[in-house]
């Protein structure tokens, strides 16, 4: 409890993550993943993730959009119950193939604790034991009371980090603002290219950068975000 209280008193999120890593290691876990989706309709690009899972696996997971397939993600988005997961949770053929890929990176077994916020935010704290097997299952069960309390602290901290991220001002170039302005009134890529005397590929390039800055997946959402932040006028 002293360590949990110390965690709650930390001001720097990076220090908090380092302490989270230290505490989970002492509880018998080699890796953690802390993720939160801002809302039910949020795009994958908007999910906030902090993890020390293997970088190659995280890159492959994102590239294949495995969040849509992952039964552990589905559980955490729809339930409050902790889940001790292993091969038996991957029942469908596509899920079984996904599990075999994860197992190649050492992800055979783990504990997932759902996170839920007051405005529909949802995510998970997922922990990978140092050694898979029956002994690890017993160790995870023993650690559950502490880890459950830790999950509550993690929820508060990642909600705070998400709020601070959303408060950061977005900088758009003058050309990006022009592209958004014309998109807001219904102009197509070709029409915007004609108006701005540039190529359609240049317009697409600007939109790609705009979506990245706003962390959204569509032009419509980018326009909405720009209007909300008063970067363009409706």
N, C-alpha and C positions, 0 to 999 in steps of 0.2 A: 504493500500500500504506500509505503514511503516513496518508492520509485514512481508509482502512478501519480502521486501528488506532485512530485518533482516535474513529471511530464506536463501536468496541467498548468504549471507555473512558468513554463518556458515561453519566451517571447518570439524567438526565431524559429521558423518552420523547418529550416534545414537542420538545426540542432535537434529539433523534436524528432525528425526522421532518423537521425543518427542514434538517438536514445531509444527509439522504437526498435531499430535494428539490434541494438545491444540487448535490450530486454527480451525480445523474441528469441535471440540466440541462446540466452540463458535458460529459456523455457524449452529448448530443444528443437528450435526451428532454424533451418539454414537460409531460407529466403522468404520474403514477404511481397505481397502486392496489395496496394491500397488504391482503390478506384471509386469514382463517383460520377454518376450521370446527372446533369443538372435538372432534368425533368423528363417526364414520360416521352415527350416528342423530340427530345434532344438528339442531334445527329451524333454518329460515332466520333466525329472530329471534336466534339465538345466535351467528351468524357475526360475527366482529370485523372491521371494515373501516376502513381509513384511506386516504383518497383525495383528490386534488385534481382529479378528473374534473369536468366541468360539473355543477353541483348539479341542474339541471333533468333531465339525463340519469339521474343516480343516483336521483332521486325517481321518474322514470318506470320505470326498470329494476326498482326494488323493488316499485312498485305493480303491475306486470305479472308479477311473479315470474319474470323472465327467466332467473334462475339455473338453473331447471329445463330451459331450452331452449338456453342458451348452450353451443356446442360447445367453447369455450375453457375454460370452467369444468369441463366433463366431462373434458377432456384433463388438466387440472391435478389433478383429484381421483383420477385413475387411472394417472398416469404420472409419471416423474421427468424426462423429456426436455424441454428448452426448446422452445418453439414460436414460430416466426415466423409470425404469422397475418395474413391479409388476406381478400379476398372469397372465395377458393377454398375456405376452410375452412367456409363456410356453404352446405352442399349441398342440404339439404331445403328445400322451399318456405317453411315457417315460419321456418327459419333465415335464408333469403335476405331475407325481409321484416324480420326482426329486424336484420340487417346494414344494410339501407337506413335504418332508423330510427337506428341508431348512427352511420352515416355523416353524417346530418344534424347531428350534434353534433361532427363532426370526427374520429370514430373509424373510420378507414379501414384501419388497419394497426398492428401492434404486436408486441411481444415479451412472451411469457408464460413465467415460470419457476415450476414447481410448488414448493410448500412442503410438507414432510411432517415431522411431529413424532413423538416416541417413543411416544405413547399413542393413535395413530390420528388425530391432528390433520392436516388437509389444507387447502391453500389455494394462493395464488399471489401473486407479485409481477409485476404487469403494467405495461408501460411503453409509452407512446405517443410515437413520434418527432415531432420538430418539424415535418417536412414529409414527407408520404407519397410513395412512389415508389421506383424502382429504386435511386436514390442512398441513400435511407434504409435500404433492405435491406442494402446494403454496409456502411453505418455501424453498423447494429445487429450485423452479423456481427463487425465489428472490436471492438465493445465487449463481446462475449459473455464473454470470459475474466474481465474485471473485474466485470461484472454477475452472473456466476455466483457469484463469491466474495461479492459484496454480498448475493445471495439467501441465502447461508448465515448471514450476520450478521443479516439481516432475520428469518430463521426464529427465531433465538435471542431476538431482541428482542420479537417479537410473541408468542412463547410466554410470555415473562416478563410482558408486559402482560396476557395472558389469565389467567395465574395470579393476578396482583394483582387483576384485576377479580373473579375468583371468590372471592377472600378478603374482599372488601368486604362488611360485614354488611348484610343486607336489613332495612329497617324496615317492619313491618306495623302497621296500626292495630288496635285491639281488635276492631272489627267485621270486618275482613279475617281476623283469626285465627279468629273465630267461624264465618265462612263456610267457611273451610278445614277447621275441625274437623268440621263437619257433613258436608262433602263427603267427608272421609276415611272416614266410617262409612257412606257410600253414599246419602246423602240427595240427592234431586233438587232442582233450582232451586225448584220450587213448594213442596216440603217445607221447604226452608231458609227460604223467605219466610214460611211459616206459623209456623215456630218462632221466627223473629226479629221477627215482626209488621211485615214490610215488604213491598214489592212484588217481583215476580219481576224486573222491570227493574232494581231497586236491587241485587239479588243479582248479576245479570249485570254491572252496572257495577263492583261490587267485584271480581268475577272478572277483568274486563278489566284493572283496575289491578294485580291480583295477578300475572297473566301477564306484564304489562309489567315489573314489578319483578324477577321471576325470569327474564325473557327466555326464556319457554317458550311453546308453542303450545296446551297442553291443561291442563285442571284436574288430571288425574292427575299430570302432571309437576310442577305447582305444589305439589300435596300432598306428593309425594316430596321436593321441594327443601325444603319447610317442615319436614318430619320430619328430614331430614338436618341441617338447621341448628338443630334443636331449638326451632323457633318454635311448634310444636304437638306434642302427644304422640300417638303412634300408638294 
